[in-house]
Amino acid sequence: MATADQASDGRGSRRDPTLQALVDQVVADPNRNPGAFLFAQRGSDDRFGAAGVADRSAGTPMAPDLRFRTGSITKTLTATVVLQLVAEHRLRLDDTVQSLLPDQVRTDNALSGAPITVRQLLNHSSGLYDYIDGLLPYFRRLDQYWPRDQLINVGLAQPRYFPAPGTRFRYSNTNYLLLDLIVERITDRDLRTNFERRIFAPLGLRDTSYPLAQTTIDGAHVHGYADVSLLLPDAPGATRFDVTAFSPSEAGASGALVSTAADIARFYRALLQGRLLPADMLRRMLTETVPATGSAPPAVAYGLGVYVYATSCGRAYGHGGSAPGYLTFALNSRDGRDQLVAHTNWNSFADTGIDEDFWAAFQQGYCGSPEQIQGADGRD
């Protein structure tokens, strides 16, 4: 495992002075981010910067080869499986949720309204209520297991954000739990098995897993920290609480993935270079977009499981991932050759939005120096 003064992360990546300076700034305030890293790939060149600690109790230094909860980066993998099924003619983007999941439709829930398509689930234009916003009354403890059907029911029990699907963007994790159920019905296999057979094994993602019912993280990993006073007001040290054991079942297909920086970069590179989807399906994933109003950090649009980000060096493709105690973002050029994965192990329940210092470091780490930014038009 890498230590703070080593020049390599143990996987052949080299410590880069510019990236190091950026992450040093991110962890400069100990009341914000315990640790952070930036992991960049330019063609075959891997570089990183890492600062602070991955485990405050043990003093383990932060490193990009440690495993962590990726949050909503999971959505791009879920979307990839869905689009593979479309390419295999086992599913259509215009199929409706009501026809695919008739047993989920009741007169007293949100599916009783206008039909919602698979496409609208993928690009968050369904209008369905985000179950995450309604979980607090049901919350009992950090390691609480959440059955998928219970989470879906929370999302469907509330009115839609808007009645006409396809007319607006409104991010909702409920969309991706319904996609999980659709994948399971069509393939007769759970999403974990589909991930393993369709993505993990073909790409050799040895440090990536989907531990839905497991609150611990196998192997060397980053510990996540959050302010849990809203959930557990009587917990000792609730404002700086280790939430590593938070149950990933709370996120499911929308955010339960565990991975490393190198595996995330390998997945996006394979995706954008056409190794997971046919060319036409990949094009649709990236171009059948809706304006991503209200997103943070600033995004131009949301496609079929992928954000299109506005950066100082042009458009980038990828996703952000927010999980209790973890915040991760992945930016990629359209050809998949230029990539950056950024991570910090502080993500508070009480915080709103993204840490501006973290986003600034993230964007500069991807785009490079001002001279590099001026010459980066080809990244689009």
Secondary structure, DSSP 8 states (H G I E B T S, - for coil): ---TT-SB-SSS-EE-HHHHHHHHHHTSSTTT-SEEEEEEEETTEEEEEEEEEEETTTTEE--TTSBEE-GGGHHHHHHHHHHHHHHTTS--TT-BHHHH-GGG--TTSGGGSS--BHHHHHTT-S----GGGG-GGG---TT----HHHHHHHHHSS--SSSSTTSS----THHHHHHHHHHHHHHSS-HHHHHIIIIIHHHT-TT-B--TT--S--SSB---EE--TTT-TTSTTGGGEE-TT--GGGTGGGT--EE-HHHHHHHHHHHHTTSSS-HHHHHHHHHS-EE-TT-SS-EEEE-SS-EEEEETTEEEEEEEEEETTEEEEEEE-TTS-EEEEEEESB--SS--S--HHHHHHHHHHHH-SHHHHHT-GGG-
